[in-house]
Amino acid sequence: MTFNGIGFRYLNASSVDEDGCYMADKWFTFLYLPILPLKRMKMKRAITKSNTSQIDFISESKIDSLAKIKTLALGWFIYPAIIFWPLPMVVIEVYTALGLPENMHSWAFAFAIIYMLVAVWILADQYEEQGLPKNYRQILRDQKKTNLKEGDK
């Protein structure tokens, strides 16, 4: 659980295996940046309503060094580069130094802001989907249909 990215998060989740379990690393984060690796957990996430989740913890182990390096590289370098790459174009000096037309700077500024919002949205969605089977959206739709049919009775 985190508050504004400060707290404990499960990162570097594996794909779900045939019995519905997956592995994820528990990290202490500050402003969503991974700071301290704690342990590797095997867990199972139940498919419930779309705004809630139920996670059963099965076992724990140590995080290997390669997983620590991967998580730190993603959290400190790769994800920030993906999110913030258009930000230098917002600075007018950088924009003109690239030889781009000055009358289009407002459009570049709007693109940078919209791109950053969409990138954060996609990355957050990927984080929320960890531990769920690939067809979980279909399972949720089927549950809603079943609930609607039961409500009609």
LINJOQUI-V460496 format. One line per field, one symbol per residue. burial: 1 if it has 24 or more other ideal C-beta (glycine too) atoms within 12 Angstrom, else 0. A space follows every 50 residues. Layout:
# LINJOQUI-V460496
burial->???
This chain:
# LINJOQUI-V460496
burial->00000000111110010000111111111001010011111111101000 00001000000010001101110110001000100100100000100000 00000001000100010010000000101111000000000000000000 000
